[in-house]
Amino acid sequence: MFERTHPPLANDATDLSTEAGPDALAALRALLVGTAASHAEIPPLPDLMAGAMALAEGRRSKVILPLAETPAEFALVRRGTQVLVDCYSTLSTPEVLLRERSIALKDLLAACTHVGRALAKASPDTLTGRALRKLSSRVARTRVAVADKPPAASFVRCTGGSLGNPGKHVALSFGFEASIPRSATEANEPHAFADVHALLFEGELWAFSGERRVSLTRGPIMLAAQRMVSAVRALVEAWQAERPVHVRLRAGNFAVAVRREIAGAVSVSLSTEQSGTLTWPALDVPSAALPVLRLAADLIRKLVAVDRTQTHNLRVSALRSEIRLLRRAIRGRSSRNGFENRDPDRLRLTAAPERTPDSRDEASLVARGRLRYTERWSVEIDALDANSVFLCGERLIVATPKLTLALSRASGEVQWSLPSERASSWLVGKHLLRLMPEGGAELLDLDTGHTCARAESSLRLHGSGFAMFAGGGELPPIAIVHEANKRLIALDLRTGEPRWRFRGASAAALRVCRAGRVLLVSCGDGTIEALDVASGEVVWRYSGRGRFCLTPCVWGELALAVSGEPGGGSGTLHGIELYTGKPVWQSELAYAPSADPIATKSTVIVPTGRSRDARLDAFEPESGAVRWTCHDPGLDNGARTLEVDDALIINTPAGRVTSLDQETGNARWSRVLANPLTDDVPRQLEPVLRHGALFIPSAQVHILRPSDGAPLTTDTGCDLVPDQDVHLVK
């Protein structure tokens, strides 16, 4: 990175390419980096001249000069009448290329003057030549001001970590001693900046092996700490995905290696100054990772205490945020132990899980020949979106970016309308919940469109958030808003006031499933939590091996959750009692899960694997035994399903719909409805069963018979186009 394949000129925005340029710049380059790096890139000449004058006049004590072509920068630090030159990369893990090369400040001014005049002489009549001549004259008149304080007074000696023997019960600990320079500027900087040079302070880093203190490295110890944090990040990610990892990183003469076996054992190896490589075997993830994070956090605290300007350093802020996230991930998984609910009958009796209606009566309508379609009415609405159309009894609620209006189901007549203000709308019980773009929410009465309640202004919906109704019966009417994928907020639909708020322990997106009074939440860590819908209280927590990244499902009084990441190395299906959180059984998956589990009337189906290895594994819900395995028609690619009697209808983005027998996994029938290469794919692929007919959204809406997939009609009386038009079929 430090070497160039061709000799550069000044690398500024102007054209300084002259015959005298390379010869003139050679002496300046040799002064800055030495004669060994004859092709090294140096900072732009105008920036270098301005920085040298600022150092000489005492206006600055340090000047940072970035390079134009190489991701690196120079730092010039004044020490009395000398200038210390550092060069280092500006990658996410910096590398020191040149460290504290001392040159006289007057020599730097003289070299800049000589180069500027030589280049100005080569192009006397150009704008560049005149500007260089003027700047060179200013540099030549600059005199080195006397420093107010001796160089030794600008450093503070700091110690931290384990200064003495921590004892045999501590497997791994670190300590350090550092000399941190004070800042010559005030801490109230009006902007944030990235200063890698501030992390290059000198020090000594040591570790304790048993009762013996071992010196690890001397020099810029913060770079060594950064490399160890990077190794910890790889370890934590592998731990969450339940996969092995072996990573080895280096910072100068210091090296760190971290290994995690498939069984879970962790070893840490560190290079030392005199003892070669030292290894701490048979550790767990918290005992290997937390001492490293503690060391890095202590170094940051000492740095900020000495130099308050580092609170605006983007490098320091990024490292601090990474330490915080890693600590949260480790403690969230290791300290959030599971517990069971001791009062399950309260949840069981208050609100029973909802049952899927039997579709046999609807399916029988086809045999009696009652399938008829005629267009009753049609209304043209700008920016219509099928996702924002809700059927509420005899009323159709339509929400567009400009208007929210209610239409009569029988005639299509507009009953009321009001401006939408680009709000996101959701049907929750007998109200329409509108989340406003500037924050806050409104609850609208469906009969009149009047606002009956308003929610707090801090409520915001971002990304793939949603709202769902939870309540009824003996429960108060509640809307649960999934806000920004990271927290849940329950709003009382009678007042608009929040009843409770829940935030996941990790930064991963929340996945929720409601069953009666129980709200199952997977937080992306190693736990499944069950919330009481009425109070938001965590009634039980299940802690398992691996991360729960998929949405759980419910079969009877069993909660079914899959651990393991899509695309990972393995996975496990967990059967948990819905009202107590007690584990019932576990079944290992042959491949990593690829989509959410599906609970049918008689089986639990888990899509696993990818591409050619994609398959569906069906399990007995009561025992977890494998019932059958078949090829996955497309659930790994976002297909949607519908249960019809003892068949599972699967509609895929590739334009194929398949009916699987739930008892055997055999395909009863399969139809190709669209060409995935030429036809559009709708956003919503869910099949719909109405009056014994299957409505399958694809490039067009197809109407099929559920028993054999035969087309029921080719003329519906109107054009059914998914995601563009909304047709009320009766």
ABEGO torsion letter per residue (X at the ends): XABBABBBBAGBABBABBAAAAAAAAAAAAAAAEAABAABBBBBAAAAAAAAAAAAAGABABBBBBBAABBBBBBBBBBEABBBBBBBBABABBBBABBGBBBBAAAAAAAAAAAAAAAAAABAABAAAAAAAAAAAAAAABBBBBBABBAAAABBBBBBEBABBAEAABABBBBBBBBBBBBABBABBABBBBBAAAAABBBBBBBBBEABBBBABBEBAAAAAAAAAAAAAAAAAAAAAGBBBBBBBBBEABBBBBBBBAAGBBBBBBBBAAAEBBBBBGBBAAAAAAAAAAAAAAAAAAAAAABAAAAABAAAAAAAAAAAAAAAAAAAAAABBBBBBABAAAAAAABBBBBBBBAAAAAAAAAAGABBBBBABBBBBBGBBAAABBBBEABBBBBBAABBBBBBAAAGBBABBBBAGGBBBBBBEABBBBBBAAEEBBBBBAAAGBBABBBBAABBBBEABBBBBBEEEABBBBBBBBBGGABBBBBBAAAGBBABBBBBABABBBBBBBBEABBBBBAGBABBBBBBAAAGBBABBBBBBEBBABBBBBBEABBBBBBEBBGBABBBBBBBBAAAGBBABBBBBABBBABBBBBBAABBBBBBEBEAABBBBBBBAAAGBBABBBBBAGAAAGBBBBBBEABBBBBBAAGBBBBBBAAAGBBABBBBABBAAABBBBABABBBBBGGBBBBBBABBBBBBAAAGBBABABAGBBBBBGABBBBBX
